[in-house]
Amino acid sequence: MTLNLKEALTGPCLGRRALHAGAMVAVVAVLGCGSPADTDYLDPDLRARVDALKAQARDQPTSAENALERCDVLWDWANAYALDGGPLPVLLSGMVASIHRIVALAETPPGDMLSTLDDYIAELSLRDDDPRAVGTLSFPDARPLVAGSFATIEQVYTVGSVPMRPGGMVALGMQRTASIPGRLQIDDPTGKNFVTVRSSSPSARFNKTEAALNAIHGAGPASPAFEIEGATLEDGETITVTYGDTSGGGPGLEIQPYSTAELLLPIYVALDADGLLLSSRWPGLEVLGAELAGVGSFAPSVVAPGEPFSITVRAEDRWGNRATGPLPAWEVLSGGERVQRIEAGGPALTVVENLRLAEPGVHRLEIVSEDRRYRALANPILVRDGDTRLVWGETHVHSGYAEGQGTAEEVYRFAQEDARLDFLGYSEHDAAMDAGEWATVTRLVQDSRESGSFVAFLGYEWTVERALGGHHNVFFRNPDQERVWSHDAPQLADLYRGLRATSRPEDVIVIPHAHQSGDWTQSDPDLERAVEIHSAHGSFESFGNEYLRNGWMVGFVGASDDHRAKPGSDGLAALWVPERTPGAIFDGLRSMSSYATSGERIVLEAELNGSAMGTRQPASAERRLKVRVAGTSPIERIDVVRNGELAYGRDYLTAPLRSDAWVQIGFESSTVVQAGERDNPRGFRQWKGSLEVQGASLVEVAGSGLYVATTGLYNVPSDYVRLEGTGAERVLFKIDTRGRRDSFLLRLHGASPSTRFVVRLEETVERGTAQVPVRRPATIPAIEIRLDLADLVAGRLEHPLTVDVHTDLVTVHVLDPEGPFDREFEWVDLGEPGDSDYYYVRVTQLDGGRAWSSPFWVGLPSPSMSAPAGSTP
């Protein structure tokens, strides 16, 4: 059976040997309904319901008529088991949610979903009757691994009280977050990721085979597996799986390029030829960063003159993990003068305290290794007196609780230490969380608030497919509020009604996101006060405009949607607030005093006729917009968008064409949804090919703003943009864009109007859409483009490319890459005002970083502003 992400999030699909009810009935018949342990994890009422379910399942497979009733018992049972510390099948929660939604929509659950429900009943029955029935997994040598290295790892399955008979198997899973680069394989001993198996029983032999695993842990349509023959393995006997076996000449198991507290190598076990593939509790391995390759630093964005503050200095490897190995001494410089020294050999992450800046204005501290090999600028610090502070936060991040990697505890540690966020909304998929996991998340919120230095909000991602409303992140002001999840609210209007029934509207904020698209044709204006327009999935400014054009008054936030327990890595929400407290930050989100960035800590201040972003004002003949930006890279451009269209823009880095010139080559792809369709955004456009320079010498290629979707890394030009050979005038590139512009810089000698760039693009296919889009991914044909510097207009040249309803751009810009990081901007709109206009500001940096202010509204509110929950404007 082929599985996809939608099924992983909203469907059943636990992989097993046979998708038929007979296998399940056979298992339950063998197990019977034995007495529970002396200390029962179920209360008497639930125990009676569970025993009745086990008996029913033994006699009769689940049908469409009894599915919902069985589903409810199973869900209560599973949650009690999870709270008692027991492991659950990873997709049990999603299957329960799916059946609830299907029944609520008066539809019939498909047969494979009903069979999977029986599988889950059988698995929990096995554990309920004998907690030791399924064996255990362990790593005998659980040493930390190094990111990007090769290793050999042994994982041991110790048989439990139920023997493993001939025909039983171990199936090898992989985490969906590409934890192992490339697939595990069992056929080529000279290749990477080669896996072998052996047993403590000398009579046991293993045949290579395949198994269909769920989409979270499955490696394509079939995952490698080993089937036992020749012996029955009894209680205490073992099977050892060796990942990265090098005995045949292979390099070992290639370790992922990012650190984690919990790398899983999931093994599913079938106890006999007709048995289900059962999931034990999987142990985790720690992955640490590699050797030093750079340094990063975070500072507060606003401080008062003379106010003491601290910054974080973080030694990093080439992938942005905390570096390991010998570390040099670091100097913290202000205005070129050393203000602090960090001794060599210290930890990768150091907090430097009691720094002060007396002079008002924008300051940037520089971190430099003592040998001057590594250096970095911290984010800008605005020194001023005032009654507002700028805080940074994350409103969309995942861990191994869903289809990601890492622990919930790791999310909080990374947010506070590595990303140095001021606030966090950890929003795991509700359809993936059991009661034990929800209890852990609630505890983490409460514990973090007690510290007083970090604000966390309890929340989750309401997870349904686009046709039912799309994904929405829900956050509560207080950590004791009641969630309304997709089991009980299968459609968007149900979510709004449920939240209003259980919480005051002012204590809730709902944030739709674009990747699994929220429904901009309906909203609850008291709950839905912000829209996520940037994440690791791309930039979706057009998605925000769909809400605004429909009359909804919503602010903008960025978020990472990271699935590796690393909040703040690809998008951020910025807030202007009077203080860093839970109440002030939550009110700031609801009052739309936010702005979005693509992950950079760009300071953006904007006001329209003296009013702050996120506010409405009466119509006026003159609308004066004032903007102040302190960037993390030279500011390339500031744009003003009015009612979804570019109203005014200003380039800042354009330079005259000279013999020695820097030229930026940009690639931009549209994600605008076709008029009349409520679709998920178009996926990543892949730009793969070459660029040849004619009529000038190519001196250097430099990274400007590159995002590599396959790794989640920015600015990795050596891997994805490179010169072809020594002294060549040709650049090879492989770039992915989705709603944003990625670019690289060419340094030329002998440039003139006769200089030409020949861009040859290979045929590619769009990828990375959410499930079940209306518009299917397009195949983009190969093409050759000729771009002449003689055609520059004001230093720029744009070449449009049409793909269905989308217009993509290849751009050429002659510029000065050493321009200022700080800009002040003023523009007056004297045009005829509309009935209800909206404006927002978009900032673009040389490095590709962007910031978007929340909108300003001018004129009367639209009727939708007072519309009831779930209505349409």
DOTORDREN-369624 format. One record per residue (C-alpha): residue in one letter; x, y negated, z. Coordinates in pm, whole numbers, plus 50000, padded with zeros to 5 digits. Each point is the difference from the previous one (the first is absolute). Example, Ala and Ser with C-alpha at 12.3 -4.5 7.8 and 13.67 -1.06 7.14 Angstrom:
2
A512305045050780 S501374965649934 
END
This chain:
873
M500005000050000 T501414965849902 L499724973650273 N500284962149990 L500334970950241 K496304993650017 E499425035550115 A502824996150250 L498334969450151 T496335008749963 G499715036849914 P500765034450140 C502495020549800 L502175017250258 G502005023249782 R499465037250050 R500585032749827 A496415005449889 L497164975149968 H497195023950087 A497905004750310 G500795037050024 A503534993950123 M498734977350275 V497325024650110 A502615027450014 V502244979350226 V497194991450241 A498835036150004 V503475011250106 L500274973350267 G496555003650145 C498914974850265 G502215007950292 S499844982550335 P501694966350028 A502944994450228 D499424996550374 T500394962349975 D497764990049712 Y500704968849797 L496294999149906 D497234988950233 P497235025850055 D497604984749749 L502614997549725 R501275035050084 A496515013749938 R499734981449669 V503445011749889 D499345036450086 A496714998149810 L501814985349700 K502615027450006 A497305026550006 Q498074983549718 A503134996749787 R500765036850054 D496625009949862 Q499334973949732 P502184975849795 T499174963350015 S497304987849762 A498794965849893 E497115003750245 N502115005850312 A503154981249903 L499294967850190 E499055018150321 R503145021649985 C502054969749910 D498894981650315 V500845029250227 L503355004949832 W500824963150039 D499194999450372 W501985032150040 A503004987249807 N500134967650198 A499895018450330 Y502765022949878 A502094970249886 L499554982150333 D501235031950165 G503164997849791 G499175025149729 P501074996149635 L497254995449742 P499985006149625 V501094966949852 L496904994649783 L497325012450239 S498944964850093 G499734989249637 M497925030449913 V497544992250281 A499724964049881 S499445011549642 I497155023250090 H498344972650205 R500224975549711 I498745025149744 V496995009450212 A499274963450082 L499874993049626 A497485028549956 E502505020449802 T501105036350039 P503505008550125 P501925020049737 G500735036650058 D503734996350055 M499344974350273 L497655024350177 S502605027649970 T502624977150147 L497714992450293 D499865037650061 D503795001249981 Y500304973850272 I497535018750219 A502055031449951 E503274982550088 L498654984150316 S498315032950093 L503345017549977 R501624974850232 D497004998750233 D499975037550052 D503765002250045 P502104968250035 R503115020249907 A498515015549686 V501864977149764 G503724998650060 T502264970150048 L502454980549785 S503324985750115 F503284985749879 P502745018350192 D502534972949913 A497934968350007 R502754974849942 P499174966249843 L500364998249624 V501514971449800 A497914982049739 G501085007149644 S502285028650095 F499885037349928 A499455024850282 T499225036250078 I497135004950246 E498565031650152 Q496405001450120 V498885031150189 Y496505014250022 T499585022150307 V497105024049963 G497214996550254 S497685026050147 V498385007749665 P502545019049784 M500974989249653 R499185029049769 P501165008049647 G498444975449760 G500294972150253 M502024969849899 V501724967950091 A499204970849766 L502324969949985 G498454965750010 M501384965049953 Q498764967350143 R498224979049741 T502204969950072 A502745015849787 S501935009550311 I502215022949793 P501144984649668 G498985025649741 R498105032350062 L501005028850217 Q500985029249780 I500725037150047 D501365010049657 D503304981949938 P502675006350266 T502334975049829 G497474971750012 K499054975950274 N497195007750245 F500445037649963 V498125019450272 T500535035850119 V498385021650267 R501015028750227 S498505018850292 S501175014450330 S498465032949882 P502475019349779 S497105016749821 A498314967949890 R500354988949640 F498674968449838 N498594994549655 K500064965649842 T496544986749927 E497894968350006 A497184986250211 A497554971349954 L500394976050292 N498034968950084 A500864967349825 I501824986150303 H502545028250008 G499675015849657 A502834996749749 G498004997349682 P497525027049891 A501895027350183 S502465000450288 P502795025650045 A499235028750234 F501395033450117 E497835030950041 I501085026850245 E500145036949918 G501495031450151 A499344991750365 T497514986750251 L501524972550214 E498955002950363 D499784974950284 G503344982150044 E501565010249669 T501104971749775 I500174986849647 T502754974949930 V499574975649711 T503244983949882 Y499524966949821 G502934989549784 D501715033949997 T503474993649854 S501185036149979 G499275000849626 G501884967949929 G497174974950046 P500614966150169 G497365005250270 L496754982950089 E499894963749887 I498834978550291 Q497634970949942 P501454964849980 Y498134985650297 S500235006950369 T497225015550205 A499405013250346 E498225030549861 L500865016549673 L497755030249959 L500695030549787 P496515015250023 I499725037849987 Y496585016449960 V499685036350107 A497665027449877 L499915029750239 D498915025649740 A499205003749632 D496434987050036 G500654974350271 L499774962449999 L503044977849990 L500174988250360 S501804969150131 S502125002050312 R501204969450186 W502824987049784 P503164988550172 G501664968549873 L503564990049918 E501444965350042 V501524983049697 L502494972250073 G501354973049773 A503255003649808 E503174979350013 L500004962150005 A499134982249676 G498584966750116 V498404980050278 G496644984050066 S498634976250258 F496634987750124 A499454967550187 P496884981950121 S498574977649730 V499174970250224 V501724988150319 A500054967150188 P503214979350016 G502255014550268 E497685029650066 P501885032550071 F499265027749754 S501435033549892 I500745016349666 T500445036149893 V503125010749812 R499585033349822 A502855019049835 E498515018249699 D500885027449756 R499354997049627 W496345009750045 G499254975750280 N500175025050288 R501914992850318 A503605008349911 T502035026650177 G503735004050040 P502594973650090 L498634964650002 P502024968049977 A499834969150218 W497384974849890 E499944962350019 V496844979150017 L500554967049821 S497964968150012 G501024973449751 G503175019649938 E500984999650369 R500085031450213 V497404999750277 Q500235036550107 R502205030549951 I498935036550010 E502815024050087 A500995027849764 G498785035250064 G496654989350141 P496535013449912 A498514995249656 L497354977050143 T500994971650233 V497854972450150 V501894967350036 E498364978950269 N500044964150127 L500684982949671 R498914963749962 L499584975149716 A499724963450090 E499544982649665 P496485000049851 G499655014549650 V500625033249827 H502965020850117 R501375033349879 L502355020750207 E502555020749815 I501225034250111 V503515008549881 S502235029750069 E503344989950143 D501775012349686 R497534979449789 R499005030849804 Y496334999150102 R497784969850047 A496344990550009 L497784970350074 A497325003450262 N496544987549909 P499534962150020 I499424984550343 L497894968650008 V501064979250303 R497284975950108 D497664990450276 G496395008949944 D497005019450115 T500185029349755 R502385028849949 L500465023049703 V499675037150080 W500495030349778 G498095032349996 E498985032249831 T496405010349935 H500395032249802 V502455027850080 H499935037950022 S501945028550156 G499955037850001 Y496494999350146 A498754997749641 E501905007649681 G503084980850114 Q503055006950211 G501184990850348 T498244996050332 A497614974150139 E502604991750263 E502504993649720 V497594975049841 Y500014979550320 R503745002550053 F500774989349646 A497534971150016 Q501504985850317 E503685007449952 D500895004449631 A497404977449836 R499684976950301 L496324993949939 D497844978850226 F496875020849950 L499005033849862 G496835015749871 Y500755037049957 S497225012249771 E500145037449952 H497425016449773 D496985007350218 A499255031549802 A503415013550099 M499934993550375 D498755023250269 A499104989550354 G503465007950133 E501664977349746 W497484972150061 A500725002550373 T503724996349930 V499444969149784 T497784984550266 R502645006150267 L502704984349785 V497894968749953 Q499374997150372 D503635006350092 S501314974549750 R497674973150127 E501195005150353 S503544991249891 G498894964549918 S502544995749719 F498105016949719 V496335000249894 A498375031549868 F496445004949884 L498065032350002 G498825008849653 Y499675025149722 E499495002249625 W496435008249909 T500695024149716 V497505006849726 E500415000849625 R499484969149787 A496435009049896 L498864999450364 G501714967450090 G503755006149994 H502564998950278 H499674973650275 N502214994150303 V498014993650317 F501504983550310 F498584992350341 R500764971350232 N500025023450299 P501415035450025 D496845014250158 Q497654993749707 E498285028449821 R501045010049650 V497465006149728 W501585024749769 S499155015449668 H498425031150154 D497114978550117 A500294971249752 P500445015249653 Q499314967449811 L501204964350047 A496664986350118 D499945027850262 L503394988350127 Y498804964250038 R496835010650179 G501865023950227 L502574973950105 R497274974550073 A498185025850210 T503065008450214 S501964967350017 R499504962649987 P500914987149654 E502544975950146 D501885029850145 V500475017849666 I501824992449677 V499685020949684 I502664997349727 P499385017049663 H502985009949792 A500445003649627 H501775033049938 Q496865020250079 S497954969949916 G497644983150243 D496634990149859 W500104962549937 T496314999749903 Q498955005150362 S501334987650331 D499094990350352 P501284964150039 D500045002650379 L502295030549994 E501974998749674 R502244969550042 A503135009949807 V501065019349689 E503305018549949 I501544987849673 H503505014750020 S501425033350118 A502545026149900 H497505009849731 G500434966349825 S498674964449992 F496264996349954 E499274963049991 S497225007249753 F498345022150263 G499834970850241 N498544978249726 E497215025049944 Y498864994350359 L500334962349967 R498124998649669 N497175019650160 G499654972650261 W501565017550297 M502114978350230 V503075021350075 G503644992950077 F503045017749859 V502395023950174 G502855021949882 A500765034250145 S502295028949928 D497645029949976 D503215017950088 H499665037550057 R503365005150172 A499264984250341 K501874968549894 P497654970250040 G500914966649846 S502105015149725 D498164988849683 G497454973850096 L499214977250292 A497194979650148 A501074965850130 L497884980250246 W500124964650131 V498795003050362 P500284979550319 E501575028750194 R501055036149963 T497185016450193 P497475026549897 G497144975250005 A501804973049801 I501275024249736 F496655017349957 D498234966349975 G502624989049746 L499255030049779 R496274993650024 S500354962549937 M502075006449685 S503054980650120 S502055027349836 Y502055003149688 A501445029849816 T503555007549898 S501595028449808 G502135007850306 E502254969250017 R499624976250297 I499304969449790 V498834970350207 L496974985249822 E498134969650125 A497124986249796 E497144976050052 L497304986249774 N498834964950088 G501435006050345 S498145032950059 A501745033350062 M499815031049783 G496945021350063 T497714970050054 R497114984249809 Q499574962749944 P497444978149823 A500444992749631 S502104969449919 A501204981949691 E503655004550101 R501395032650133 R503604995050114 L501995031650064 K503214998350202 V502325030050023 R503235006650184 V501995031849936 A503125013950167 G500995030849806 T502305029550039 S501334995249644 P500054970449761 I496454988349927 E499325006249633 R496424987949966 I496954987250188 D496535004049847 V496554987450092 V497095022949915 R496524985149978 N497005023149966 G502225028549885 E501814980349725 L503384982950000 A499344963250062 Y503594987550032 G503485014350029 R503524987350041 D503285017349911 Y502994991350216 L502945020149869 T499834993249626 A503414989849864 P501174986949661 L501435025549761 R503784999150016 S502775022649876 D500375015050347 A496455007650106 W497935021250233 V496925015249838 Q497265017650189 I498275028749818 G496605007250153 F497375027149960 E496464994350125 S496915021949981 S496384990650052 T497625017450240 V496914979449912 V496905022150002 Q497934999849683 A496994977450024 G496915017950124 E501875029550149 R500805005950365 D503095021049955 N503165009050180 P502874978749872 R502075011749709 G503055020050106 F503684992349963 R501214991249653 Q503365016349937 W502494978949807 K502745023149878 G502474991749730 S502894977549908 L500834963549941 E502674990249748 V501624965649999 Q500844985849659 G501894967449947 A501494997450351 S502225019550236 L498415018050293 V502134992850306 E497905013750285 V496685016150090 A498594991850342 G496925010850191 S497454972250034 G496725015450102 L499665037149944 Y497585023150177 V500495037449950 A496635016350053 T501395035150031 T502094991050304 G498394968850140 L503304981549970 Y500654964749881 N503044987449808 V501765032349904 P501454988649665 S502835025149991 D497535028649972 Y497254984649791 V501694972249798 R503535005849876 L502434991949724 E500545027649746 G503745005750013 T502904976150048 G499814967949802 A496635009249850 E497414974249903 R497135023650083 V498065004050323 L498065031450089 F497044995450232 K497205019150165 I497514977550180 D496485004950136 T497604970950040 R496474997750126 G498504965450016 R503354983450063 R503044988949802 D503275018450043 S503154985649848 F503765001449969 L502604973649919 L502454999149710 R503084978350016 L500984990249645 H503004983849841 G499634983149665 A496224996750026 S498284977949740 P496664996749821 S501195027449765 T500285025050288 R497495028249971 F498835027250239 V498795032149841 V497845019650245 R499245036049908 L497285015350216 E499445037650006 E496595016050007 T498725002550357 V496825009250186 E498414979450277 R500095017250336 G499204996150365 T496324991349985 A497675009950280 Q497745029449930 V497104998949753 P500504966249834 V497514988549740 R502814991349760 R502315029449944 P503814994649995 A501184988649658 T502845013149789 I502044969749892 P501785004749667 A503634992249933 I500694965349866 E502894977149906 I499854963350103 R502274972049880 L500344969750225 D501924969949863 L501304972250224 A499124976449714 D496345005450097 L500394988150360 V497434974550116 A501114980950310 G502535027550063 R497475028449983 L498805025649749 E497095024350048 H499245029749777 P496525014750066 L499255037149956 T496415012249988 V499035032950165 D496245005549982 V498494971050199 H503354990550153 T502564974649885 D503505007550123 L502994977049961 V503685002349923 T501534966650099 V503274981549948 H500944971350231 V503234979949989 L500594989450357 D502374990450277 P500045028350256 E501574977150263 G496904978250048 P498604988650337 F498185023450234 D497744972050129 R497414980049809 E497294974550067 F497184997849751 E497074976549954 W497255000649740 V496714981349963 D496975014349824 L497954971549852 G497835022749788 E496275003050034 P499265020950313 G497775030449970 D497205010450230 S502385021450204 D503665000949898 Y502845019850149 Y503724993449981 Y503065019150112 V503774996949965 R502345026249855 V503764998150062 T502505020149794 Q503655004050094 L502965008949780 D500225034050169 G496415007949901 G498604993550346 R496604983350009 A497714983150248 W496314992049958 S498154975850227 S496515008150112 P497514979649798 F498614965450066 W496324995049918 V498524967249881 G496264994349975 L496915017450130 P500235036650110 S498525025749767 P496825018550103 S502035031450070 M501574983650305 S496815006150195 A499155033149837 P499215029450229 A502395029150039 G500485021049693 S498164976249770 T501084986949663 P500374963049919 
END
